[in-house]
Structures are given as C-alpha cells and as structure tokens.
C-alpha cells in the first residue's frame, strides 16, 4: 500500500483515500471503521466534490459507483 504497510493484515480494515486525507484518517462506513492506508489512480474528486474511496475487502457491501454517505475522522 502507499503507506508502506503490507496489505494482507489490512483486509477488511483499510481503504484507499484521496491524497489530501492523511494516512491514518478513519473512514466510517455502515458503522465500521476503516483506515486510510492507500492511494490510487481512481481515487479522485468528481465535479460535485465527491470522491471515490476504495475499501480493501473481499465482500463489498455496496455496488461499485454507488454514492454512499461516509464519515471522516481526521488523523490526530
């Protein structure tokens, strides 16, 4: 991952987030905490200011491209 950490221990815990969100930023989706540990070419803001966040999971709970409300807890 872009943070330098191995991805394997972070399955179902890590997300790829925009580069202006620091590593360690917590994203809450459906009551579950995810930690921003990665970046990626698809992680961009759209024209409305929304961004794609890629959750490192084997079993997605939402469809690709679906707009979903998440909560962001900035790193300390």
HELIX and SHEET records of a PDB file:
HELIX    1   1 UNK A    8  UNK A   10  5                                   3    
SHEET    1   A 5 UNK A  54  UNK A  55  0                                        
SHEET    2   A 5 UNK A  14  UNK A  16 -1                                        
SHEET    3   A 5 UNK A  32  UNK A  38  1                                        
SHEET    4   A 5 UNK A  26  UNK A  29 -1                                        
SHEET    5   A 5 UNK A  71  UNK A  73 -1                                        
END                                                                             
